[in-house]
């Protein structure tokens, strides 16, 4: 049997391969998504969330995995989401695609990652004095299945299938960059 480390490594290779295949690690894909001119990123995200939610839930139920639910801090979520969005717009990457771009030699993403690590250090060092009061009051720990006691399995299945269907139903629209266009035969290039 595979140990957990080997499973995680295998999942990482598969995830990295999917990211490379779909090219969602490219700035043009992230920018195209932000401008609503490319749907590859949301299709992949919805598919990943849908399938993973089902798989993770049942792995937890079987004792093969566990997670720790964090409390809902609404102000912190708004502030963090805003900073995340600004960072993603500037860098054109998200945390999942950044390491792939760094491994491809993208220095701009390496600089952004170093900035993110330094930001994390500042957050950690000044959390109690400065950041904790900004987080707001805890609204408690909550998961979607807990809202429907006795029907947890069905809720997870419905959610996972619904999100997966959304991924399938989103029309495929691609914003091609020069690297994409070079891979297409001349008769299939939209710019000709």
Residue pairs with C-beta under 8 A, 6 or more apart in sequence:
2 10
15 96
16 100
18 44
19 25
19 44
19 96
19 97
19 100
20 100
22 29
22 40
22 44
23 29
23 40
23 179
23 180
24 30
24 40
24 41
24 44
24 97
25 93
25 97
25 100
25 101
25 104
26 177
26 179
27 92
27 93
28 38
28 175
28 176
28 177
28 180
29 38
29 40
29 41
29 175
30 41
30 88
30 92
30 93
30 94
30 97
31 38
31 92
31 175
32 38
32 40
32 41
32 174
32 175
33 39
33 40
33 41
33 42
34 88
34 89
35 175
37 173
37 175
38 173
38 174
38 175
39 170
39 171
39 172
39 173
39 174
40 172
40 174
42 167
42 170
43 167
43 170
43 172
44 167
45 167
46 163
46 164
46 166
46 167
46 170
47 163
47 164
47 167
47 168
49 163
50 159
50 160
50 161
50 162
50 163
50 164
50 165
50 166
50 167
51 160
51 164
53 156
53 159
53 160
53 163
54 156
54 157
54 160
54 161
56 65
56 67
57 145
57 153
57 156
57 160
58 156
59 65
60 66
60 67
61 153
69 141
69 142
69 143
70 141
71 138
71 139
71 140
71 141
72 138
72 139
72 140
72 141
72 142
73 135
73 136
73 137
73 138
73 139
74 136
74 139
75 134
75 135
75 136
76 134
76 135
76 136
79 134
79 135
87 112
87 116
88 94
90 112
91 98
91 108
91 109
91 112
93 101
93 109
93 112
98 109
98 112
98 113
99 113
101 109
102 109
102 110
102 113
123 131
144 155
144 156
144 159
145 151
145 152
145 153
145 155
145 156
146 152
147 155
148 154
148 155
174 180
176 184
176 189
176 190
176 191
181 189
181 190
181 191
186 192
